[in-house]
């Protein structure tokens, strides 16, 4: 599909009939188009064992082409990222343009299947990667494409993550139900905000303690549909995901770091492979963006130093300005009543060390009691009322 396929479709089929759509109409349109994208991608995804498509690929493999298998989740955003990876591979390596040379392998993870519980109730990070890890180690796929903010700071033995594609905008998008409220500060008291993120919840409630945050999970299209149906007044999503699906016009506003500090590794795509797979390493290391890799390594070192989990609101972002890396980090209580912040700067080659020291600094300032309280709190205490 061309990069501007959604906008072209809207101009061809929607605008001539109805004029410029309202915010809610655009959400419905984008949801419908994204559903078509899933169908489009599914048409090229590997079929069940014994299917004609699978037989063709196996026949080609026997004939000399060994397909390079890309593992991914099946959400529209995950598929968009997998197809972006495929595009970059084909642009860099001409042999991967041959028929049957690349194969997209779609699989469901536990995090995709259980949507009526918060991530912290389900066990936190790794919920969107475990099944992909298993397939990679079993040699069912050659690489796995991840949203980096979903990847735990530890990787299964025998795997590495040496590649980060060039990063998208890392900020959060604020989306109000009818677009009339343009910022967090303008939200009326007692507004209901849909978010499964404790990071977002803590920063929202620090600005306005009357706000009510409810569990809000599912893919981007599901969340926008719930917003359009009036389940909540507003929600926040990573603008990177909206941009990758050409849905960023759904955003009421894009929040800067002072308004909402993003999650560690937000907006970054990571590619994982087996540590001894020279073929995969050759392909994916050629795609890695050094600046993105340095910033993501810095942020993940910060998270690892804090031993962060889904019960602890943690935000961390790094960027390179004038050849130096700048980092900002935050930890907070889920209700926003207490938070600790840090900023640091240094040489790009020291990115990991800068992140680690920032994490150790905040951990010392907060004290052991702070983290013990997080562990002892029940999911209901942390996230509040759950909304299915």
TIFIZA-692099 format. One record per residue (C-alpha): residue in one letter; x, y, z. Coordinates in pm, 1 decimal. Example, Ala and Ser with C-alpha at 12.3 -4.5 7.8 and 13.67 -1.06 7.14 Angstrom:
// TIFIZA-692099
(r A (1230.0 -450.0 780.0)),
(r S (1367.0 -106.0 714.0)),
***
This chain:
// TIFIZA-692099
(r X (0.0 0.0 0.0)),
(r X (126.7 353.6 -69.9)),
(r X (227.9 556.6 238.7)),
(r X (-67.4 792.9 194.8)),
(r X (-328.1 521.7 121.4)),
(r X (-564.4 619.8 404.7)),
(r X (-570.1 988.5 311.8)),
(r X (-628.9 902.7 -54.3)),
(r X (-911.9 668.6 39.7)),
(r X (-1071.4 936.3 256.5)),
(r X (-1051.9 1195.8 -22.3)),
(r X (-1196.3 953.8 -278.2)),
(r X (-1479.7 800.8 -80.8)),
(r X (-1563.4 1010.6 226.1)),
(r X (-1507.0 1379.1 157.4)),
(r X (-1707.7 1393.7 -169.7)),
(r X (-2009.8 1241.4 3.9)),
(r X (-2009.8 1397.5 348.7)),
(r X (-1767.7 1691.3 347.0)),
(r X (-1484.2 1707.6 599.1)),
(r X (-1556.4 1448.5 873.4)),
(r X (-1587.0 1546.1 1237.4)),
(r X (-1340.9 1400.2 1488.5)),
(r X (-1568.4 1107.9 1576.3)),
(r X (-1642.3 1037.4 1207.4)),
(r X (-1270.4 1034.4 1132.0)),
(r X (-1218.7 786.6 1413.6)),
(r X (-1486.2 557.5 1269.6)),
(r X (-1337.9 587.4 921.5)),
(r X (-984.2 516.1 1039.6)),
(r X (-1107.1 218.4 1241.1)),
(r X (-1278.8 76.3 934.0)),
(r X (-975.6 136.5 711.8)),
(r X (-747.5 -27.7 969.0)),
(r X (-974.3 -332.4 969.2)),
(r X (-924.8 -347.5 591.1)),
(r X (-549.6 -326.1 649.3)),
(r X (-566.3 -629.9 878.5)),
(r X (-747.3 -818.4 603.6)),
(r X (-490.1 -705.1 350.3)),
(r X (-202.4 -816.0 570.7)),
(r X (-374.7 -1143.9 654.4)),
(r X (-391.7 -1221.4 285.4)),
(r X (-12.3 -1226.2 278.5)),
(r X (43.9 -1379.6 620.5)),
(r X (139.4 -1748.9 634.5)),
(r X (-161.9 -1973.5 608.5)),
(r X (-229.1 -2285.8 817.8)),
(r X (-18.6 -2594.5 768.1)),
(r X (-101.2 -2754.0 434.2)),
(r X (-242.4 -2438.0 275.9)),
(r X (-153.1 -2353.8 -81.6)),
(r X (41.7 -2044.4 26.9)),
(r X (249.5 -2241.4 274.6)),
(r X (311.5 -2519.5 20.7)),
(r X (434.8 -2262.5 -229.8)),
(r X (685.3 -2118.1 16.7)),
(r X (810.5 -2462.5 114.0)),
(r X (847.0 -2559.3 -250.2)),
(r X (1047.8 -2243.7 -311.9)),
(r X (1266.3 -2322.6 -12.8)),
(r X (1334.1 -2667.5 -157.9)),
(r X (1421.1 -2497.5 -484.1)),
(r X (1693.5 -2289.4 -328.8)),
(r X (1517.8 -1997.9 -156.8)),
(r X (1506.8 -2020.4 218.7)),
(r X (1239.4 -1768.8 328.1)),
(r X (1347.1 -1515.5 586.9)),
(r X (1071.8 -1529.9 849.3)),
(r X (958.0 -1215.7 1033.8)),
(r X (766.5 -1283.1 1356.7)),
(r X (509.3 -1029.3 1471.1)),
(r X (193.3 -980.0 1671.8)),
(r X (-127.4 -946.4 1473.2)),
(r X (-252.8 -602.1 1576.2)),
(r X (-278.4 -338.8 1300.5)),
(r X (9.5 -144.3 1457.0)),
(r X (231.6 -452.3 1492.1)),
(r X (160.6 -548.3 1131.0)),
(r X (243.3 -197.2 1013.9)),
(r X (578.6 -224.9 1193.1)),
(r X (647.4 -568.8 1045.7)),
(r X (573.9 -445.3 695.1)),
(r X (795.9 -142.4 752.4)),
(r X (1073.0 -385.2 850.6)),
(r X (1008.6 -588.0 536.9)),
(r X (1023.6 -271.3 322.7)),
(r X (1357.5 -169.2 471.4)),
(r X (1503.2 -518.7 430.1)),
(r X (1402.4 -530.0 65.0)),
(r X (1544.5 -182.6 2.9)),
(r X (1879.4 -279.8 158.1)),
(r X (1912.8 -635.8 23.4)),
(r X (1799.4 -697.9 -337.7)),
(r X (1785.9 -1075.3 -292.4)),
(r X (1499.1 -1031.9 -46.4)),
(r X (1280.2 -895.5 -327.0)),
(r X (1254.2 -1239.7 -486.5)),
(r X (921.0 -1419.7 -460.1)),
(r X (905.1 -1619.7 -139.9)),
(r X (1220.3 -1462.5 6.3)),
(r X (1035.7 -1298.7 297.8)),
(r X (756.1 -1439.0 510.5)),
(r X (543.5 -1259.4 772.2)),
(r X (453.9 -1494.0 1060.5)),
(r X (167.4 -1360.3 1272.4)),
(r X (103.8 -1487.8 1623.6)),
(r X (-108.3 -1395.7 1923.1)),
(r X (42.1 -1318.9 2261.3)),
(r X (-112.9 -1344.6 2605.3)),
(r X (-136.3 -966.6 2619.1)),
(r X (-342.7 -966.3 2298.5)),
(r X (-585.9 -1231.6 2418.1)),
(r X (-672.2 -1107.1 2769.6)),
(r X (-808.3 -754.1 2746.9)),
(r X (-1036.8 -728.3 3050.1)),
(r X (-750.7 -707.9 3299.9)),
(r X (-479.3 -449.5 3351.5)),
(r X (-122.5 -537.6 3252.5)),
(r X (-10.2 -536.0 3615.3)),
(r X (-275.2 -796.4 3702.6)),
(r X (-146.7 -1019.8 3424.1)),
(r X (215.2 -999.3 3531.9)),
(r X (352.8 -690.2 3364.1)),
(r X (612.5 -674.6 3088.7)),
(r X (674.2 -973.7 2866.6)),
(r X (305.0 -1026.6 2798.0)),
(r X (351.8 -914.1 2439.0)),
(r X (682.1 -1092.4 2375.7)),
(r X (683.7 -1438.4 2538.3)),
(r X (518.0 -1622.1 2249.9)),
(r X (748.7 -1448.1 2003.2)),
(r X (1050.2 -1543.4 2215.9)),
(r X (936.8 -1906.2 2214.4)),
(r X (893.7 -1910.5 1837.0)),
(r X (1234.5 -1750.6 1787.4)),
(r X (1414.3 -2001.8 2008.6)),
(r X (1228.4 -2289.4 1839.5)),
(r X (1352.3 -2165.6 1498.9)),
(r X (996.0 -2103.4 1381.9)),
(r X (1091.7 -1745.5 1289.1)),
(r X (1423.8 -1578.3 1214.2)),
(r X (1358.1 -1235.3 1365.7)),
(r X (1091.4 -1074.5 1584.7)),
(r X (971.9 -716.4 1541.9)),
(r X (873.8 -542.5 1866.8)),
(r X (750.0 -211.6 1998.0)),
(r X (1047.7 -148.5 2224.0)),
(r X (840.6 -20.6 2515.3)),
(r X (686.5 -372.2 2539.7)),
(r X (1023.8 -548.2 2566.5)),
(r X (1153.9 -642.5 2915.1)),
(r X (1501.7 -522.1 3007.6)),
(r X (1613.2 -886.0 3014.6)),
(r X (1609.8 -1107.3 2706.1)),
(r X (1587.9 -1489.1 2693.0)),
(r X (1924.9 -1658.6 2680.6)),
(r X (2028.9 -1722.0 2323.6)),
(r X (1864.4 -1407.5 2185.5)),
(r X (1983.6 -1051.7 2127.9)),
(r X (1823.7 -726.2 2016.0)),
(r X (2091.4 -547.7 1811.3)),
(r X (1867.8 -332.3 1591.9)),
(r X (1650.4 -25.9 1643.1)),
(r X (1492.9 129.9 1335.3)),
(r X (1492.7 511.7 1309.1)),
(r X (1264.4 639.7 1581.9)),
(r X (929.3 804.6 1530.3)),
(r X (804.7 1099.7 1738.4)),
(r X (816.0 976.5 2099.6)),
(r X (547.1 1199.9 2251.2)),
(r X (196.6 1111.8 2368.6)),
(r X (-116.5 1221.0 2185.0)),
(r X (-408.9 1360.9 2384.8)),
(r X (-747.3 1272.9 2235.4)),
(r X (-1069.9 1427.6 2366.1)),
(r X (-1404.8 1276.6 2268.5)),
(r X (-1521.0 1569.1 2054.1)),
(r X (-1195.8 1762.1 2022.6)),
(r X (-1326.3 2057.0 2224.2)),
(r X (-1076.8 2020.5 2510.4)),
(r X (-726.3 2085.6 2381.8)),
(r X (-502.8 2001.1 2679.1)),
(r X (-483.4 1813.4 3008.5)),
(r X (-507.2 2141.0 3198.5)),
(r X (-843.1 2218.1 3032.7)),
(r X (-1004.3 1888.5 3136.1)),
(r X (-1313.0 1946.5 3354.1)),
(r X (-1288.2 1811.9 3709.3)),
(r X (-1391.8 1446.2 3747.5)),
(r X (-1332.8 1369.7 3379.2)),
(r X (-1290.6 998.4 3303.3)),
(r X (-965.1 912.0 3126.1)),
(r X (-910.4 574.9 2961.2)),
(r X (-558.8 443.4 3014.0)),
(r X (-391.4 119.9 3120.5)),
(r X (-66.2 309.9 3184.2)),
(r X (32.5 395.4 3541.2)),
(r X (288.8 637.0 3397.5)),
(r X (12.5 835.2 3230.0)),
(r X (-222.4 800.7 3526.9)),
(r X (31.5 937.9 3775.2)),
(r X (116.9 1240.5 3561.7)),
(r X (-249.5 1313.8 3491.1)),
(r X (-348.8 1297.3 3856.2)),
(r X (-51.5 1509.5 3960.4)),
(r X (-206.0 1785.9 3748.4)),
(r X (-566.4 1724.2 3859.5)),
(r X (-636.8 1478.7 4144.9)),
(r X (-1011.1 1475.2 4063.5)),
(r X (-955.1 1294.4 3733.2)),
(r X (-1066.5 931.6 3722.8)),
(r X (-846.4 687.9 3530.4)),
(r X (-1000.2 357.5 3419.3)),
(r X (-845.1 49.8 3259.9)),
(r X (-850.1 92.8 2882.9)),
(r X (-688.4 -180.8 2677.1)),
(r X (-706.4 -318.2 2324.9)),
(r X (-553.5 -205.6 1998.6)),
(r X (-564.8 154.4 1882.8)),
(r X (-884.9 104.3 1685.6)),
(r X (-1062.3 -53.7 1984.1)),
(r X (-964.9 232.0 2212.6)),
(r X (-1079.3 497.1 1967.6)),
(r X (-1410.1 317.0 1921.8)),
(r X (-1464.9 311.8 2299.2)),
(r X (-1387.1 682.8 2311.8)),
(r X (-1631.5 749.3 2029.4)),
(r X (-1896.8 541.9 2212.1)),
(r X (-1864.5 763.2 2520.1)),
(r X (-1707.4 503.8 2750.7)),
(r X (-1452.8 768.9 2857.0)),
(r X (-1405.2 1141.1 2804.9)),
(r X (-1047.0 1126.4 2681.1)),
(r X (-751.6 897.1 2627.2)),
(r X (-380.6 914.9 2553.7)),
(r X (-192.5 715.3 2290.9)),
(r X (160.4 720.1 2155.4)),
(r X (161.9 952.1 1855.2)),
(r X (417.5 717.7 1694.5)),
(r X (161.0 440.0 1658.3)),
(r X (-98.3 676.4 1515.7)),
(r X (152.2 807.8 1262.2)),
(r X (254.0 458.1 1153.1)),
(r X (-111.2 384.5 1071.1)),
(r X (-174.3 728.8 919.4)),
(r X (-420.5 806.4 1198.5)),
(r X (-243.6 1099.4 1363.3)),
(r X (-526.1 1334.5 1259.8)),
(r X (-727.5 1171.9 1541.1)),
(r X (-504.3 1346.7 1795.2)),
(r X (-650.3 1653.5 1963.1)),
(r X (-301.4 1762.1 2071.4)),
(r X (52.8 1624.0 2093.6)),
(r X (195.1 1663.5 2444.5)),
(r X (552.0 1776.7 2502.1)),
(r X (778.0 1631.4 2771.7)),
(r X (674.2 1893.4 3027.1)),
(r X (309.4 1794.9 2988.3)),
(r X (357.1 1416.7 2976.3)),
(r X (699.1 1251.2 2988.1)),
(r X (682.5 945.4 2757.2)),
(r X (756.4 583.2 2841.2)),
(r X (1099.7 428.3 2814.9)),
(r X (1167.4 335.2 2449.3)),
(r X (835.6 476.9 2327.4)),
(r X (826.7 529.5 1951.0)),
(r X (1110.3 283.5 1883.6)),
(r X (1092.5 -42.2 1689.4)),
(r X (1334.0 -318.4 1791.3)),
(r X (1432.3 -631.9 1600.8)),
(r X (1541.1 -942.8 1791.2)),
(r X (1717.7 -1253.5 1662.6)),
(r X (1904.5 -1559.0 1787.5)),
(r X (2252.3 -1466.3 1903.7)),
(r X (2421.1 -1729.3 1683.6)),
(r X (2220.0 -1657.5 1366.4)),
(r X (2473.7 -1491.0 1136.8)),
(r X (2226.6 -1456.6 850.4)),
(r X (1975.9 -1263.5 1059.1)),
(r X (2248.9 -1051.4 1217.3)),
(r X (2376.4 -952.1 873.2)),
(r X (2032.3 -837.1 767.5)),
(r X (1911.6 -651.4 1074.1)),
(r X (2231.7 -481.8 1190.4)),
(r X (2238.4 -303.1 854.9)),
(r X (1901.2 -145.5 940.5)),
(r X (1989.1 -15.2 1287.5)),
(r X (1992.6 360.4 1348.9)),
(r X (2284.5 452.1 1581.2)),
(r X (2118.6 756.0 1740.1)),
(r X (1797.5 567.9 1815.0)),
(r X (1996.2 275.2 1954.4)),
(r X (2195.2 503.4 2187.0)),
(r X (1881.0 674.2 2321.1)),
(r X (1693.2 346.4 2369.4)),
(r X (1994.5 187.8 2543.0)),
(r X (2012.7 487.5 2777.5)),
(r X (1643.4 467.5 2864.6)),
(r X (1644.1 91.1 2915.7)),
(r X (1951.6 115.5 3141.7)),
(r X (1753.0 365.5 3351.0)),
(r X (1459.5 123.6 3371.1)),
(r X (1683.5 -172.2 3455.6)),
(r X (1854.3 21.1 3737.4)),
(r X (1511.2 86.2 3887.9)),
(r X (1408.4 -276.6 3838.0)),
(r X (1086.9 -128.3 3700.5)),
(r X (763.3 -323.2 3673.0)),
(r X (405.2 -247.3 3578.0)),
(r X (322.9 -144.6 3936.4)),
(r X (568.4 145.3 3922.9)),
(r X (494.4 458.1 3717.8)),
(r X (822.8 520.3 3534.1)),
(r X (895.8 758.4 3248.8)),
(r X (1227.9 808.1 3075.8)),
(r X (1340.3 977.4 2754.6)),
(r X (1672.3 1051.3 2591.1)),
(r X (1752.5 1259.7 2285.5)),
(r X (2068.9 1372.0 2110.3)),
(r X (2118.5 1748.0 2084.0)),
(r X (2433.5 1901.7 1934.5)),
(r X (2616.0 1570.0 1955.9)),
(r X (2538.8 1506.7 2323.7)),
(r X (2276.7 1286.3 2481.5)),
(r X (2021.5 1448.0 2712.2)),
(r X (1815.1 1233.1 2947.4)),
(r X (1510.8 1301.2 3163.6)),
(r X (1357.1 1045.7 3401.3)),
(r X (1067.7 1024.8 3645.7)),
(r X (918.1 783.8 3899.1)),
(r X (595.7 852.8 4086.2)),
(r X (318.0 718.2 4304.9)),
(r X (22.3 597.4 4095.2)),
(r X (-201.5 876.6 4229.5)),
(r X (55.5 1144.1 4143.5)),
(r X (90.7 1251.6 4505.2)),
(r X (467.2 1196.5 4506.8)),
(r X (724.2 1195.8 4229.3)),
(r X (1100.3 1207.5 4180.1)),
(r X (1264.5 1351.4 3870.2)),
(r X (1614.1 1369.7 3727.9)),
(r X (1795.5 1517.7 3428.7)),
(r X (2144.1 1443.0 3300.3)),
(r X (2363.7 1493.2 2995.4)),
(r X (2680.8 1345.5 2854.1)),
(r X (2866.4 1193.2 2562.0)),
(r X (2664.6 968.0 2332.6)),
(r X (2909.5 681.4 2381.7)),
(r X (2829.3 692.7 2754.9)),
(r X (2453.3 655.4 2695.4)),
(r X (2408.4 332.8 2890.2)),
(r X (2608.6 460.1 3186.4)),
(r X (2411.4 787.9 3191.8)),
(r X (2084.0 597.6 3206.8)),
(r X (2208.8 358.4 3473.4)),
(r X (2332.7 638.8 3698.8)),
(r X (2004.3 828.7 3659.7)),
(r X (1811.2 520.9 3769.3)),
(r X (2036.9 460.6 4067.0)),
(r X (2001.6 826.0 4168.2)),
(r X (1621.0 815.9 4172.9)),
(r X (1619.2 479.0 4346.7)),
(r X (1835.4 620.8 4626.0)),
(r X (1625.5 937.3 4655.6)),
(r X (1295.6 751.5 4671.9)),
(r X (1422.2 491.9 4919.1)),
(r X (1331.8 126.3 4959.3)),
(r X (996.2 205.6 5122.6)),
(r X (875.5 369.7 4803.3)),
(r X (922.6 52.8 4597.9)),
(r X (800.4 -175.5 4874.6)),
(r X (473.0 16.7 4880.3)),
(r X (433.4 -45.9 4507.7)),
(r X (479.2 -419.7 4548.0)),
(r X (228.2 -436.5 4833.5)),
(r X (-46.6 -240.1 4658.9)),
(r X (-324.9 -442.2 4497.8)),
(r X (-406.9 -387.1 4129.4)),
(r X (-735.6 -224.2 4227.5)),
(r X (-558.4 19.9 4458.1)),
(r X (-317.1 111.4 4182.7)),
(r X (-532.2 140.9 3872.4)),
(r X (-871.9 213.9 4025.3)),
(r X (-1198.9 86.9 3884.0)),
(r X (-1157.9 -146.9 3589.5)),
(r X (-1357.4 -79.7 3274.6)),
(r X (-1397.1 -356.6 3022.1)),
***
